[in-house]
Amino acid sequence: MNMVVERLRASKQKIDEEQRPEWIEDGRKWAAETAEYDELKRVAELAERLDAEQPTARPDAGALFRALCEAIYQEDADSYSQEELAEQLTGDARRWPSHDQLCWYIEGAQQVWDEVSDKI
């Protein structure tokens, strides 16, 4: 079992190193180029709630995806909005991002908010 754990740990580290910068940059790009003020503010508030809850009440990927969808679209995460967000994030309306990918995307958006919010 130790070999399995080490192999999976190495795989997780590789995924983190390869994907984290891309997802953070995607979140930053959305925040800087596409997001409206109210959308970005709600996503930043979601990030703050996640930081406050970690790690005791970490939402699963589905709940986090719905929360991000609601923050961006300011409505219940209906099927249309979820598909639109999935396509925006992954390029495929039927493929939802992982929990880590969502966290990284939100982190990127929050970085932009932190840089500009006191100037608005």
MOPAC internal coordinates of N, CA, C and O (Angstrom, degrees):
PM7 1SCF
backbone

  N    0.0000 0     0.00 0     0.00 0    0    0    0
  C    1.4532 1     0.00 0     0.00 0    1    0    0
  C    1.5222 1   112.27 1     0.00 0    2    1    0
  O    1.2310 1   120.43 1   148.68 1    3    2    1
  N    1.3226 1   116.79 1   -31.32 1    3    2    1
  C    1.4722 1   118.83 1   178.86 1    5    3    2
  C    1.5207 1   111.19 1   -60.46 1    6    5    3
  O    1.2310 1   120.31 1   141.83 1    7    6    5
  N    1.3299 1   117.02 1   -38.17 1    7    6    5
  C    1.4606 1   120.15 1   178.73 1    9    7    6
  C    1.5178 1   111.24 1   -66.16 1   10    9    7
  O    1.2310 1   120.42 1   142.71 1   11   10    9
  N    1.3155 1   116.81 1   -37.29 1   11   10    9
  C    1.4693 1   121.29 1   177.99 1   13   11   10
  C    1.5243 1   109.70 1   -64.54 1   14   13   11
  O    1.2310 1   121.04 1   133.64 1   15   14   13
  N    1.3179 1   115.61 1   -46.36 1   15   14   13
  C    1.4614 1   120.49 1   179.88 1   17   15   14
  C    1.5288 1   110.26 1   -60.79 1   18   17   15
  O    1.2310 1   120.01 1   133.94 1   19   18   17
  N    1.3089 1   117.59 1   -46.06 1   19   18   17
  C    1.4619 1   120.86 1  -179.89 1   21   19   18
  C    1.5265 1   111.83 1   -63.15 1   22   21   19
  O    1.2310 1   120.44 1   138.48 1   23   22   21
  N    1.3355 1   116.76 1   -41.52 1   23   22   21
  C    1.4583 1   120.81 1   179.21 1   25   23   22
  C    1.5226 1   110.66 1   -63.26 1   26   25   23
  O    1.2310 1   120.78 1   134.49 1   27   26   25
  N    1.3240 1   116.12 1   -45.51 1   27   26   25
  C    1.4637 1   119.79 1  -179.63 1   29   27   26
  C    1.5209 1   111.76 1   -69.55 1   30   29   27
  O    1.2310 1   120.19 1   144.28 1   31   30   29
  N    1.3068 1   117.23 1   -35.72 1   31   30   29
  C    1.4679 1   120.85 1   176.64 1   33   31   30
  C    1.5240 1   109.95 1   -62.25 1   34   33   31
  O    1.2310 1   120.27 1   136.84 1   35   34   33
  N    1.3304 1   117.09 1   -43.16 1   35   34   33
  C    1.4632 1   121.19 1   178.03 1   37   35   34
  C    1.5296 1   110.92 1   -64.51 1   38   37   35
  O    1.2310 1   120.66 1   140.58 1   39   38   37
  N    1.3279 1   116.35 1   -39.42 1   39   38   37
  C    1.4626 1   120.73 1   178.34 1   41   39   38
  C    1.5245 1   110.44 1   -63.86 1   42   41   39
  O    1.2310 1   120.42 1   136.43 1   43   42   41
  N    1.3367 1   116.81 1   -43.57 1   43   42   41
  C    1.4681 1   121.02 1   178.72 1   45   43   42
  C    1.5224 1   110.61 1   -62.41 1   46   45   43
  O    1.2310 1   120.40 1   136.99 1   47   46   45
  N    1.3189 1   116.84 1   -43.01 1   47   46   45
  C    1.4622 1   120.60 1   179.77 1   49   47   46
  C    1.5251 1   110.52 1   -62.35 1   50   49   47
  O    1.2310 1   120.24 1   138.75 1   51   50   49
  N    1.3190 1   117.15 1   -41.25 1   51   50   49
  C    1.4633 1   121.10 1   179.35 1   53   51   50
  C    1.5294 1   110.63 1   -62.93 1   54   53   51
  O    1.2310 1   120.96 1   135.23 1   55   54   53
  N    1.3383 1   115.76 1   -44.77 1   55   54   53
  C    1.4670 1   119.95 1   177.99 1   57   55   54
  C    1.5240 1   110.27 1   -60.30 1   58   57   55
  O    1.2310 1   120.67 1   133.90 1   59   58   57
  N    1.3435 1   116.33 1   -46.10 1   59   58   57
  C    1.4649 1   120.44 1   179.19 1   61   59   58
  C    1.5213 1   111.34 1   -58.58 1   62   61   59
  O    1.2310 1   120.33 1   134.12 1   63   62   61
  N    1.3290 1   116.98 1   -45.88 1   63   62   61
  C    1.4608 1   121.18 1  -177.23 1   65   63   62
  C    1.5259 1   112.13 1   -67.27 1   66   65   63
  O    1.2310 1   120.26 1   144.13 1   67   66   65
  N    1.3340 1   117.11 1   -35.87 1   67   66   65
  C    1.4606 1   120.67 1  -177.74 1   69   67   66
  C    1.5221 1   113.01 1   -83.38 1   70   69   67
  O    1.2310 1   120.47 1   137.98 1   71   70   69
  N    1.3231 1   116.71 1   -42.02 1   71   70   69
  C    1.4583 1   119.74 1  -171.81 1   73   71   70
  C    1.5212 1   114.56 1   -91.90 1   74   73   71
  O    1.2310 1   119.62 1   145.50 1   75   74   73
  N    1.3119 1   118.33 1   -34.50 1   75   74   73
  C    1.4562 1   120.87 1  -174.96 1   77   75   74
  C    1.5317 1   112.18 1   -54.76 1   78   77   75
  O    1.2310 1   119.06 1   128.38 1   79   78   77
  N    1.3303 1   119.39 1   -51.62 1   79   78   77
  C    1.4712 1   118.04 1  -179.79 1   81   79   78
  C    1.5317 1   113.15 1   -60.06 1   82   81   79
  O    1.2310 1   120.03 1   143.47 1   83   82   81
  N    1.3192 1   117.55 1   -36.53 1   83   82   81
  C    1.4665 1   120.61 1   179.81 1   85   83   82
  C    1.5204 1   111.23 1   -66.10 1   86   85   83
  O    1.2310 1   120.38 1   134.72 1   87   86   85
  N    1.3339 1   116.87 1   -45.28 1   87   86   85
  C    1.4629 1   119.87 1  -178.02 1   89   87   86
  C    1.5236 1   111.33 1   -69.60 1   90   89   87
  O    1.2310 1   120.15 1   143.03 1   91   90   89
  N    1.3241 1   117.32 1   -36.97 1   91   90   89
  C    1.4669 1   119.61 1   176.23 1   93   91   90
  C    1.5234 1   109.41 1   -63.44 1   94   93   91
  O    1.2310 1   120.51 1   135.46 1   95   94   93
  N    1.3136 1   116.63 1   -44.54 1   95   94   93
  C    1.4700 1   120.29 1   179.11 1   97   95   94
  C    1.5259 1   110.99 1   -62.98 1   98   97   95
  O    1.2310 1   119.85 1   140.69 1   99   98   97
  N    1.3296 1   117.89 1   -39.31 1   99   98   97
  C    1.4672 1   120.53 1   176.79 1  101   99   98
  C    1.5264 1   110.99 1   -61.76 1  102  101   99
  O    1.2310 1   120.29 1   138.18 1  103  102  101
  N    1.3248 1   117.05 1   -41.82 1  103  102  101
  C    1.4636 1   120.54 1   177.38 1  105  103  102
  C    1.5200 1   111.82 1   -65.14 1  106  105  103
  O    1.2310 1   120.56 1   139.17 1  107  106  105
  N    1.3258 1   116.53 1   -40.83 1  107  106  105
  C    1.4658 1   121.07 1   176.92 1  109  107  106
  C    1.5313 1   110.85 1   -63.57 1  110  109  107
  O    1.2310 1   121.08 1   136.95 1  111  110  109
  N    1.3284 1   115.53 1   -43.05 1  111  110  109
  C    1.4625 1   120.06 1  -179.08 1  113  111  110
  C    1.5294 1   110.58 1   -63.57 1  114  113  111
  O    1.2310 1   120.28 1   134.79 1  115  114  113
  N    1.3338 1   117.06 1   -45.21 1  115  114  113
  C    1.4606 1   119.79 1   178.12 1  117  115  114
  C    1.5296 1   109.50 1   -59.31 1  118  117  115
  O    1.2310 1   120.71 1   133.96 1  119  118  117
  N    1.3229 1   116.25 1   -46.04 1  119  118  117
  C    1.4643 1   120.35 1  -177.61 1  121  119  118
  C    1.5257 1   111.84 1   -63.19 1  122  121  119
  O    1.2310 1   120.40 1   139.71 1  123  122  121
  N    1.3127 1   116.84 1   -40.29 1  123  122  121
  C    1.4634 1   121.50 1  -175.37 1  125  123  122
  C    1.5194 1   113.18 1   -80.63 1  126  125  123
  O    1.2310 1   120.13 1   148.05 1  127  126  125
  N    1.3281 1   117.36 1   -31.95 1  127  126  125
  C    1.4668 1   119.54 1  -171.02 1  129  127  126
  C    1.5248 1   115.10 1  -110.94 1  130  129  127
  O    1.2310 1   119.84 1   155.82 1  131  130  129
  N    1.3182 1   117.92 1   -24.18 1  131  130  129
  C    1.4602 1   119.63 1  -170.80 1  133  131  130
  C    1.5220 1   113.73 1  -121.86 1  134  133  131
  O    1.2310 1   120.38 1   139.86 1  135  134  133
  N    1.3056 1   116.89 1   -40.14 1  135  134  133
  C    1.4685 1   121.36 1  -171.56 1  137  135  134
  C    1.5196 1   111.80 1   -61.59 1  138  137  135
  O    1.2310 1   121.79 1   -38.52 1  139  138  137
  N    1.3070 1   114.19 1   141.48 1  139  138  137
  C    1.4586 1   120.97 1   169.10 1  141  139  138
  C    1.5289 1   107.48 1   -85.24 1  142  141  139
  O    1.2310 1   120.68 1   -19.14 1  143  142  141
  N    1.3097 1   116.31 1   160.86 1  143  142  141
  C    1.4632 1   121.52 1  -177.71 1  145  143  142
  C    1.5227 1   112.19 1   -50.96 1  146  145  143
  O    1.2310 1   120.55 1   128.52 1  147  146  145
  N    1.3331 1   116.56 1   -51.48 1  147  146  145
  C    1.4590 1   119.75 1  -174.99 1  149  147  146
  C    1.5249 1   111.94 1   -67.10 1  150  149  147
  O    1.2310 1   119.89 1   144.72 1  151  150  149
  N    1.3203 1   117.82 1   -35.28 1  151  150  149
  C    1.4605 1   121.22 1   177.62 1  153  151  150
  C    1.5280 1   110.44 1   -64.30 1  154  153  151
  O    1.2310 1   120.73 1   131.42 1  155  154  153
  N    1.3192 1   116.20 1   -48.58 1  155  154  153
  C    1.4519 1   120.41 1  -178.94 1  157  155  154
  C    1.5250 1   111.32 1   -64.00 1  158  157  155
  O    1.2310 1   120.61 1   141.26 1  159  158  157
  N    1.3172 1   116.45 1   -38.74 1  159  158  157
  C    1.4643 1   119.93 1   178.50 1  161  159  158
  C    1.5290 1   110.28 1   -62.63 1  162  161  159
  O    1.2310 1   120.16 1   136.77 1  163  162  161
  N    1.3300 1   117.30 1   -43.23 1  163  162  161
  C    1.4708 1   119.89 1   179.44 1  165  163  162
  C    1.5283 1   111.64 1   -66.51 1  166  165  163
  O    1.2310 1   119.90 1   142.39 1  167  166  165
  N    1.3187 1   117.79 1   -37.61 1  167  166  165
  C    1.4666 1   120.24 1   177.86 1  169  167  166
  C    1.5296 1   109.50 1   -67.00 1  170  169  167
  O    1.2310 1   119.80 1   140.14 1  171  170  169
  N    1.3203 1   117.98 1   -39.86 1  171  170  169
  C    1.4662 1   121.01 1   176.85 1  173  171  170
  C    1.5254 1   110.77 1   -63.77 1  174  173  171
  O    1.2310 1   120.03 1   141.22 1  175  174  173
  N    1.3277 1   117.55 1   -38.78 1  175  174  173
  C    1.4632 1   120.85 1   176.10 1  177  175  174
  C    1.5195 1   110.96 1   -64.99 1  178  177  175
  O    1.2310 1   120.15 1   141.74 1  179  178  177
  N    1.3271 1   117.32 1   -38.26 1  179  178  177
  C    1.4649 1   121.44 1   175.12 1  181  179  178
  C    1.5231 1   109.54 1   -61.21 1  182  181  179
  O    1.2310 1   120.05 1   136.09 1  183  182  181
  N    1.3180 1   117.52 1   -43.91 1  183  182  181
  C    1.4681 1   121.36 1   178.85 1  185  183  182
  C    1.5224 1   111.14 1   -60.43 1  186  185  183
  O    1.2310 1   120.71 1   138.66 1  187  186  185
  N    1.3205 1   116.25 1   -41.34 1  187  186  185
  C    1.4657 1   120.06 1   178.76 1  189  187  186
  C    1.5255 1   111.37 1   -64.76 1  190  189  187
  O    1.2310 1   120.46 1   139.69 1  191  190  189
  N    1.3376 1   116.72 1   -40.31 1  191  190  189
  C    1.4708 1   119.83 1   176.98 1  193  191  190
  C    1.5230 1   110.75 1   -63.68 1  194  193  191
  O    1.2310 1   120.63 1   139.18 1  195  194  193
  N    1.3268 1   116.40 1   -40.82 1  195  194  193
  C    1.4639 1   120.05 1   178.92 1  197  195  194
  C    1.5181 1   110.76 1   -63.42 1  198  197  195
  O    1.2310 1   120.29 1   137.67 1  199  198  197
  N    1.3292 1   117.04 1   -42.33 1  199  198  197
  C    1.4618 1   120.63 1   178.70 1  201  199  198
  C    1.5232 1   111.14 1   -62.26 1  202  201  199
  O    1.2310 1   120.60 1   140.21 1  203  202  201
  N    1.3206 1   116.46 1   -39.79 1  203  202  201
  C    1.4583 1   120.71 1  -179.23 1  205  203  202
  C    1.5248 1   111.95 1   -69.93 1  206  205  203
  O    1.2310 1   120.37 1   148.09 1  207  206  205
  N    1.3275 1   116.90 1   -31.91 1  207  206  205
  C    1.4668 1   121.38 1  -177.14 1  209  207  206
  C    1.5223 1   113.37 1   -85.28 1  210  209  207
  O    1.2310 1   119.92 1   158.14 1  211  210  209
  N    1.3095 1   117.76 1   -21.86 1  211  210  209
  C    1.4659 1   121.29 1  -174.28 1  213  211  210
  C    1.5053 1   110.78 1   -64.57 1  214  213  211
  O    1.2310 1   118.29 1   -33.03 1  215  214  213
  N    1.2979 1   120.86 1   146.97 1  215  214  213
  C    1.4588 1   125.18 1   -16.41 1  217  215  214
  C    1.5225 1   112.57 1   -93.47 1  218  217  215
  O    1.2310 1   120.33 1  -173.36 1  219  218  217
  N    1.3313 1   116.98 1     6.64 1  219  218  217
  C    1.4613 1   120.15 1  -171.45 1  221  219  218
  C    1.5169 1   114.10 1   -67.80 1  222  221  219
  O    1.2310 1   119.54 1   141.17 1  223  222  221
  N    1.3246 1   118.48 1   -38.83 1  223  222  221
  C    1.4657 1   120.37 1  -174.79 1  225  223  222
  C    1.5225 1   110.63 1  -121.92 1  226  225  223
  O    1.2310 1   120.46 1  -136.10 1  227  226  225
  N    1.3014 1   116.72 1    43.90 1  227  226  225
  C    1.4648 1   121.56 1  -177.25 1  229  227  226
  C    1.5263 1   110.30 1   -63.21 1  230  229  227
  O    1.2310 1   120.00 1   -60.64 1  231  230  229
  N    1.3446 1   117.60 1   119.36 1  231  230  229
  C    1.4731 1   119.29 1   178.96 1  233  231  230
  C    1.5211 1   110.30 1   -70.62 1  234  233  231
  O    1.2310 1   120.91 1   -28.31 1  235  234  233
  N    1.3276 1   115.87 1   151.69 1  235  234  233
  C    1.4585 1   118.60 1   176.31 1  237  235  234
  C    1.5255 1   108.87 1   -72.14 1  238  237  235
  O    1.2310 1   120.79 1    -8.80 1  239  238  237
  N    1.3304 1   116.09 1   171.20 1  239  238  237
  C    1.4622 1   120.69 1  -175.40 1  241  239  238
  C    1.5216 1   111.78 1   -59.10 1  242  241  239
  O    1.2310 1   120.03 1   139.63 1  243  242  241
  N    1.3274 1   117.55 1   -40.37 1  243  242  241
  C    1.4602 1   120.53 1  -179.85 1  245  243  242
  C    1.5160 1   112.52 1   -63.36 1  246  245  243
  O    1.2310 1   120.82 1   135.32 1  247  246  245
  N    1.3226 1   116.04 1   -44.68 1  247  246  245
  C    1.4646 1   120.01 1   179.34 1  249  247  246
  C    1.5253 1   110.94 1   -66.29 1  250  249  247
  O    1.2310 1   120.38 1   140.78 1  251  250  249
  N    1.3190 1   116.88 1   -39.22 1  251  250  249
  C    1.4521 1   120.18 1   178.94 1  253  251  250
  C    1.5293 1   110.85 1   -67.12 1  254  253  251
  O    1.2310 1   120.51 1   140.07 1  255  254  253
  N    1.3250 1   116.64 1   -39.93 1  255  254  253
  C    1.4678 1   120.49 1   177.66 1  257  255  254
  C    1.5245 1   110.10 1   -61.50 1  258  257  255
  O    1.2310 1   120.13 1   134.40 1  259  258  257
  N    1.3360 1   117.35 1   -45.60 1  259  258  257
  C    1.4715 1   120.44 1   178.91 1  261  259  258
  C    1.5222 1   110.86 1   -63.10 1  262  261  259
  O    1.2310 1   120.26 1   140.09 1  263  262  261
  N    1.3433 1   117.10 1   -39.91 1  263  262  261
  C    1.4644 1   120.43 1   179.50 1  265  263  262
  C    1.5300 1   110.98 1   -64.29 1  266  265  263
  O    1.2310 1   120.25 1   139.48 1  267  266  265
  N    1.3286 1   117.12 1   -40.52 1  267  266  265
  C    1.4593 1   120.31 1   177.13 1  269  267  266
  C    1.5198 1   110.62 1   -65.93 1  270  269  267
  O    1.2310 1   120.60 1   138.89 1  271  270  269
  N    1.3113 1   116.45 1   -41.11 1  271  270  269
  C    1.4592 1   121.37 1   178.34 1  273  271  270
  C    1.5309 1   110.37 1   -61.10 1  274  273  271
  O    1.2310 1   120.34 1   134.88 1  275  274  273
  N    1.3174 1   116.96 1   -45.12 1  275  274  273
  C    1.4600 1   120.75 1   178.83 1  277  275  274
  C    1.5294 1   110.99 1   -65.29 1  278  277  275
  O    1.2310 1   120.22 1   142.36 1  279  278  277
  N    1.3334 1   117.18 1   -37.64 1  279  278  277
  C    1.4614 1   120.22 1   179.60 1  281  279  278
  C    1.5243 1   110.68 1   -64.74 1  282  281  279
  O    1.2310 1   120.55 1   138.77 1  283  282  281
  N    1.3029 1   116.55 1   -41.23 1  283  282  281
  C    1.4663 1   119.56 1  -178.00 1  285  283  282
  C    1.5216 1   111.45 1   -75.89 1  286  285  283
  O    1.2310 1   120.30 1   134.44 1  287  286  285
  N    1.3244 1   117.03 1   -45.56 1  287  286  285
  C    1.4647 1   120.26 1  -173.59 1  289  287  286
  C    1.5191 1   113.50 1   -96.08 1  290  289  287
  O    1.2310 1   119.59 1   176.05 1  291  290  289
  N    1.3164 1   118.38 1    -3.95 1  291  290  289
  C    1.4594 1   124.96 1   178.98 1  293  291  290
  C    1.5236 1   112.20 1    45.51 1  294  293  291
  O    1.2310 1   122.12 1  -130.27 1  295  294  293
  N    1.2890 1   113.54 1    49.73 1  295  294  293
  C    1.4563 1   120.45 1   176.77 1  297  295  294
  C    1.5121 1   106.90 1  -157.46 1  298  297  295
  O    1.2310 1   120.93 1    -7.36 1  299  298  297
  N    1.3050 1   115.82 1   172.64 1  299  298  297
  C    1.4572 1   118.02 1   174.11 1  301  299  298
  C    1.5153 1   108.35 1   -59.56 1  302  301  299
  O    1.2310 1   121.02 1   -34.67 1  303  302  301
  N    1.2854 1   115.65 1   145.33 1  303  302  301
  C    1.4696 1   120.62 1  -177.33 1  305  303  302
  C    1.5238 1   109.02 1   -75.61 1  306  305  303
  O    1.2310 1   121.11 1  -104.71 1  307  306  305
  N    1.3185 1   115.48 1    75.29 1  307  306  305
  C    1.4612 1   119.62 1   179.89 1  309  307  306
  C    1.5223 1   110.29 1   -72.79 1  310  309  307
  O    1.2310 1   120.71 1   -10.14 1  311  310  309
  N    1.2922 1   116.25 1   169.86 1  311  310  309
  C    1.4549 1   122.02 1  -175.17 1  313  311  310
  C    1.5190 1   111.90 1   -57.84 1  314  313  311
  O    1.2310 1   119.98 1   137.11 1  315  314  313
  N    1.3211 1   117.64 1   -42.89 1  315  314  313
  C    1.4622 1   120.82 1  -178.32 1  317  315  314
  C    1.5302 1   110.82 1   -61.92 1  318  317  315
  O    1.2310 1   120.46 1   131.98 1  319  318  317
  N    1.3228 1   116.72 1   -48.02 1  319  318  317
  C    1.4585 1   120.64 1  -177.93 1  321  319  318
  C    1.5200 1   110.87 1   -64.89 1  322  321  319
  O    1.2310 1   120.43 1   140.86 1  323  322  321
  N    1.3294 1   116.78 1   -39.14 1  323  322  321
  C    1.4651 1   119.97 1   179.54 1  325  323  322
  C    1.5230 1   110.65 1   -64.75 1  326  325  323
  O    1.2310 1   120.45 1   137.50 1  327  326  325
  N    1.3059 1   116.75 1   -42.50 1  327  326  325
  C    1.4637 1   119.91 1   178.33 1  329  327  326
  C    1.5233 1   110.79 1   -64.79 1  330  329  327
  O    1.2310 1   120.31 1   139.17 1  331  330  329
  N    1.3212 1   117.00 1   -40.83 1  331  330  329
  C    1.4608 1   121.06 1   179.16 1  333  331  330
  C    1.5295 1   110.53 1   -62.69 1  334  333  331
  O    1.2310 1   120.45 1   135.66 1  335  334  333
  N    1.3309 1   116.75 1   -44.34 1  335  334  333
  C    1.4565 1   120.60 1   179.84 1  337  335  334
  C    1.5298 1   110.60 1   -67.56 1  338  337  335
  O    1.2310 1   120.12 1   138.21 1  339  338  337
  N    1.3234 1   117.37 1   -41.79 1  339  338  337
  C    1.4655 1   120.12 1   178.51 1  341  339  338
  C    1.5211 1   110.28 1   -59.31 1  342  341  339
  O    1.2310 1   120.39 1   137.02 1  343  342  341
  N    1.3154 1   116.85 1   -42.98 1  343  342  341
  C    1.4624 1   120.02 1   179.32 1  345  343  342
  C    1.5261 1   110.82 1   -65.87 1  346  345  343
  O    1.2310 1   120.29 1   140.02 1  347  346  345
  N    1.3152 1   117.06 1   -39.98 1  347  346  345
  C    1.4672 1   120.85 1   178.14 1  349  347  346
  C    1.5249 1   110.83 1   -61.85 1  350  349  347
  O    1.2310 1   120.48 1   139.28 1  351  350  349
  N    1.3242 1   116.68 1   -40.72 1  351  350  349
  C    1.4613 1   120.30 1  -174.62 1  353  351  350
  C    1.5216 1   113.89 1   -82.99 1  354  353  351
  O    1.2310 1   120.42 1   141.31 1  355  354  353
  N    1.3321 1   116.80 1   -38.69 1  355  354  353
  C    1.4680 1   119.83 1  -172.02 1  357  355  354
  C    1.5149 1   113.70 1  -115.69 1  358  357  355
  O    1.2310 1   120.38 1   167.35 1  359  358  357
  N    1.3388 1   116.88 1   -12.65 1  359  358  357
  C    1.4524 1   120.00 1  -175.99 1  361  359  358
  C    1.5132 1   113.44 1    86.36 1  362  361  359
  O    1.2310 1   120.17 1  -178.66 1  363  362  361
  N    1.3289 1   117.28 1     1.34 1  363  362  361
  C    1.4668 1   122.87 1  -178.39 1  365  363  362
  C    1.5214 1   108.38 1  -141.55 1  366  365  363
  O    1.2310 1   120.43 1   -61.40 1  367  366  365
  N    1.3138 1   116.78 1   118.60 1  367  366  365
  C    1.4692 1   121.60 1  -176.87 1  369  367  366
  C    1.5227 1   112.82 1   -63.49 1  370  369  367
  O    1.2310 1   120.31 1   163.48 1  371  370  369
  N    1.3266 1   117.02 1   -16.52 1  371  370  369
  C    1.4676 1   119.99 1  -178.48 1  373  371  370
  C    1.5274 1   113.27 1  -100.70 1  374  373  371
  O    1.2310 1   120.27 1  -179.68 1  375  374  373
  N    1.3252 1   117.10 1     0.32 1  375  374  373
  C    1.4693 1   120.10 1  -177.61 1  377  375  374
  C    1.5225 1   109.71 1  -117.27 1  378  377  375
  O    1.2310 1   121.14 1   -65.53 1  379  378  377
  N    1.3173 1   115.43 1   114.47 1  379  378  377
  C    1.4507 1   120.52 1   178.49 1  381  379  378
  C    1.5230 1   109.85 1   -88.30 1  382  381  379
  O    1.2310 1   120.31 1   -32.99 1  383  382  381
  N    1.3151 1   117.01 1   147.01 1  383  382  381
  C    1.4684 1   120.14 1   177.50 1  385  383  382
  C    1.5292 1   110.75 1   -71.45 1  386  385  383
  O    1.2310 1   121.41 1   -17.95 1  387  386  385
  N    1.3176 1   114.92 1   162.05 1  387  386  385
  C    1.4680 1   120.51 1   177.29 1  389  387  386
  C    1.5259 1   109.86 1   -74.73 1  390  389  387
  O    1.2310 1   120.84 1   -10.41 1  391  390  389
  N    1.3117 1   116.01 1   169.59 1  391  390  389
  C    1.4585 1   121.36 1   177.41 1  393  391  390
  C    1.5224 1   110.43 1   -58.57 1  394  393  391
  O    1.2310 1   120.39 1   132.95 1  395  394  393
  N    1.3260 1   116.85 1   -47.05 1  395  394  393
  C    1.4652 1   120.01 1  -179.70 1  397  395  394
  C    1.5231 1   111.12 1   -62.03 1  398  397  395
  O    1.2310 1   119.92 1   136.77 1  399  398  397
  N    1.3152 1   117.75 1   -43.23 1  399  398  397
  C    1.4592 1   120.89 1   179.61 1  401  399  398
  C    1.5246 1   110.91 1   -60.30 1  402  401  399
  O    1.2310 1   120.43 1   137.99 1  403  402  401
  N    1.3149 1   116.78 1   -42.01 1  403  402  401
  C    1.4640 1   120.57 1   177.70 1  405  403  402
  C    1.5287 1   111.01 1   -63.17 1  406  405  403
  O    1.2310 1   120.76 1   135.86 1  407  406  405
  N    1.3162 1   116.15 1   -44.14 1  407  406  405
  C    1.4697 1   119.92 1   179.10 1  409  407  406
  C    1.5189 1   111.00 1   -61.10 1  410  409  407
  O    1.2310 1   120.23 1   138.20 1  411  410  409
  N    1.3194 1   117.17 1   -41.80 1  411  410  409
  C    1.4603 1   120.95 1  -179.97 1  413  411  410
  C    1.5254 1   110.87 1   -65.66 1  414  413  411
  O    1.2310 1   120.34 1   137.78 1  415  414  413
  N    1.3286 1   116.96 1   -42.22 1  415  414  413
  C    1.4683 1   121.42 1   178.73 1  417  415  414
  C    1.5306 1   110.00 1   -61.10 1  418  417  415
  O    1.2310 1   121.03 1   133.32 1  419  418  417
  N    1.3159 1   115.64 1   -46.68 1  419  418  417
  C    1.4671 1   120.90 1   179.24 1  421  419  418
  C    1.5207 1   109.84 1   -63.29 1  422  421  419
  O    1.2310 1   120.05 1   140.53 1  423  422  421
  N    1.3226 1   117.51 1   -39.47 1  423  422  421
  C    1.4620 1   121.90 1   177.50 1  425  423  422
  C    1.5284 1   111.08 1   -58.82 1  426  425  423
  O    1.2310 1   120.76 1   135.74 1  427  426  425
  N    1.3255 1   116.15 1   -44.26 1  427  426  425
  C    1.4601 1   119.73 1   178.60 1  429  427  426
  C    1.5165 1   112.24 1   -62.08 1  430  429  427
  O    1.2310 1   120.72 1   135.61 1  431  430  429
  N    1.3299 1   116.22 1   -44.39 1  431  430  429
  C    1.4677 1   120.15 1   178.40 1  433  431  430
  C    1.5267 1   110.48 1   -62.97 1  434  433  431
  O    1.2310 1   120.57 1   138.80 1  435  434  433
  N    1.3303 1   116.51 1   -41.20 1  435  434  433
  C    1.4543 1   120.37 1   179.93 1  437  435  434
  C    1.5290 1   111.08 1   -64.43 1  438  437  435
  O    1.2310 1   119.97 1   144.24 1  439  438  437
  N    1.3190 1   117.67 1   -35.76 1  439  438  437
  C    1.4634 1   120.52 1   177.41 1  441  439  438
  C    1.5226 1   111.07 1   -58.44 1  442  441  439
  O    1.2310 1   120.80 1   135.56 1  443  442  441
  N    1.3211 1   116.07 1   -44.44 1  443  442  441
  C    1.4674 1   119.68 1   179.06 1  445  443  442
  C    1.5199 1   109.66 1   -64.87 1  446  445  443
  O    1.2310 1   120.12 1   134.76 1  447  446  445
  N    1.3356 1   117.38 1   -45.24 1  447  446  445
  C    1.4578 1   120.81 1   179.05 1  449  447  446
  C    1.5241 1   110.28 1   -56.51 1  450  449  447
  O    1.2310 1   120.67 1   134.19 1  451  450  449
  N    1.3353 1   116.32 1   -45.81 1  451  450  449
  C    1.4629 1   120.11 1  -179.19 1  453  451  450
  C    1.5371 1   111.57 1   -61.80 1  454  453  451
  O    1.2310 1   120.37 1   147.93 1  455  454  453
  N    1.3174 1   116.89 1   -32.07 1  455  454  453
  C    1.4581 1   121.35 1  -179.08 1  457  455  454
  C    1.5350 1   112.48 1   -76.51 1  458  457  455
  O    1.2310 1   120.19 1   150.35 1  459  458  457
  N    1.3256 1   117.24 1   -29.65 1  459  458  457
  C    1.4700 1   119.11 1  -172.19 1  461  459  458
  C    1.5196 1   114.73 1  -114.16 1  462  461  459
  O    1.2310 1   119.26 1   162.69 1  463  462  461
  N    1.3172 1   119.02 1   -17.31 1  463  462  461
  C    1.4667 1   119.95 1  -169.72 1  465  463  462
  C    1.5244 1   113.19 1   -60.62 1  466  465  463
  O    1.2310 1   119.37 1   144.51 1  467  466  465
  N    1.3216 1   118.81 1   -35.49 1  467  466  465
  C    1.4630 1   119.77 1  -179.37 1  469  467  466
  C    1.5188 1   112.90 1   -79.02 1  470  469  467
  O    1.2310 1   120.34 1   174.94 1  471  470  469
  N    1.3315 1   116.95 1    -5.06 1  471  470  469
  C    1.4653 1   121.40 1   179.30 1  473  471  470
  C    1.5356 1   112.51 1  -101.55 1  474  473  471
  O    1.2310 1   120.86 1   173.93 1  475  474  473
  N    1.3105 1   115.96 1    -6.07 1  475  474  473
  C    1.4659 1   120.49 1  -176.48 1  477  475  474
  C    1.5105 1   110.43 1   -90.49 1  478  477  475
  O    1.2310 1   120.10 1   180.00 1  479  478  477

